[in-house]
Amino acid sequence: MNRIERAFADKKAFVAFLTAGDPSLKATEEYILEIEKAGADLIEIGIPFSDPIAEGPVIQEADLRALSGGVTTDQIFSMVERVRKKTDIALVFMTYLNPVFHYGYERFFARCQEVGIDGIIIPDLPFEEKAEADEVSSRYGVSLISMIAPTSQERIARIAKEAKGFLYVVSSMGVTGMRSEIRTDLDGILRQIRAVTDVPAAVGFGIHTPAQAREIAGKADGVIVGSALVKLIGQYKDQAHAQIGAYVRQMKDAVNAAEK
Amino acid sequence: MAKGRFGIHGGQYIPETLMNEVIRLEEAYEHFKKDPEFQRELEDLLKNYAGRPSLLYYAEKMTKDLGGARIYLKREDLNHTGSHKINNVLGQVLMAKKMGKTRVIAETGAGQHGVACATAAALLGLECEIFMGKEDTDRQALNVYRMRLLGAKVHPVTTGTMTLKDAVNETMREWTNRVADTHYVLGSVMGPHPFPTIVRDFQSVISKEARQQILEREGKLPAAVLACVGGGSNSMGMFYHFIEDKEVRLIGCEAAGKGIDTKLHAATIAKGSLGVFHGMKSYFCQDEYGQIAPVYSISAGLDYPGIGPEHANLHDTGRAQYVPVTDEEAVQAFEYLARTEGIICAIESAHAVAYARKLAPTLPKEECMIICLSGRGDKDVAAIARYRGENISE
């Protein structure tokens, strides 16, 4: 069983996102360990991008803070290499295609394997275009994680059939960020996914309260939270350890409380 | 690999949320392209509303002054709303209406595309929202007010460099937010397939007319056609029907800002590298880690870090040539054309005029060349005055 499979095995997974280098790579390293200690099952590490078109204001600002601090892809790889020696939690990158493409697929995914990255989420790489990256990432044992959106309709089965790692189900229209309400017919989407694959499906975009986490965990295999955590980091900078720990514990408890 | 490739460039690199919409758009476009009623309506709008065909004007004084090839200006500046942008916008907004959309959104740099879009939306009865970088709303305040007069809502974009690329980011974000009733009227030959093809087709009316007009006037094809290039819509329109005429040189003029040896430029072909951004694989100004570089030009319309995928391929194959033109050269050309021919052109178009001033004297007098005058320069007058150290209020 690989690390991503283990994250979803016999339980509902809580997935946390943070932007690498916000406010510093030292803080990111500490926060990854803090998030794991607080009970998260998988961590998405954002490689900041200058123009993150799928992100709402909270993560856009985090990307900007990280890049203004001078963080680079190479430094992020080194940080992951260090933190990997201290934890066995599943770690996946989330970034846009250009930083990966420009680094070179071979070089990028070889380095992912070397430092212990298990998967990657690339929001601007849809099903039709994924072959060029997937061919290389598979060779280095890095799962290219596919996304399904509220507008995917008949595409759901096609995407789910080729899914690797887990499926990232986008809960709502628009960009990342906290929402008071999620209206998408998640049951319908999850039913279509389960008809064709056993790969776990986690839901993200907009989720920030324990009540939402409990409700979503009742339907899906995992719950993904990004902006709420990034907002805490934005607020408490390199002193966010306690706040992050408390928030992740609360959310993980809510996920555990969901009806199986 | 997805459709919509120009060599290795193009493709559909966009979030899953938008995929079904661009697929539907492609189907709709394939349908309307062959629909005689749509074509009739569009032709009627282009002729009786936009004022096409645009003139091909022989710039006799400029020709004599430069002492080389005979210079013709394709007068897109005389179109309704003052630029070539109306060609694409009438096509896309008419199509959006027929697709049942009730709202259009668009990015704009200099404001020319935004004004054209607001105009077409007003005429055809659709809601319109325009995203424009805060820096551009400041330097092109007149166009902001123009859009509002036309009933559009203008959103100043305060993220990133607050210019055209950030306006595109924000319009894409808005499109993922509300796609069912909304069409994104992309203003250039860029973005995910099918946009580069749709915009090129609607803009290709420029070279369709120009090719016929020059054959009537000169009895032969031009030695060169020139146009400025940001994303590349007027140049793609100006090049398209000449691509098969191998003897015609196609020259795109990029914004070199303060010079391509400085960091302050937007010269994608001269200084950019292969990347994937704004839905397409093409050339982009970027750093060694693939972060998109902040770019600069005196011209808001050329202040973009990428270039359309079909241009990237024309560059790869050597069919077209791309040359950098600095702010200073463009401003001098802007002033030169005003004094010599009595035409105040857009500062964007002045980049093509500037290179023509270098090229014309090197060509024999029997040859001719065409410069695409993509827009008129009223919007730039205050900025040029500022550049020359004169502060005038608009």
Interface residues (C-beta under 8 A of the other chain):
Chain A: F49 S50 D51 I53 A54 G56 P57 Q60 L64 L67 T72 T73 D74 L97 N98 P99 V100 F101 H102 Y103 P123 D124 L125 P126 F127 E128 E129 A131 E132 S146 M147 I148 A149 P150 T151 S152 Q153 R155 I159 V170 M173 G174 V175
Chain B: M1 A2 G11 Q12 Y13 I14 P15 E16 T17 L18 M19 N20 E21 T159 G160 K165 D166 N169 M172 R173 T176 N177 R178 V179 S273 L274 G275 V276 F277 H278 G279 F284 Q286 E288 Y289 G290 Q291 I292
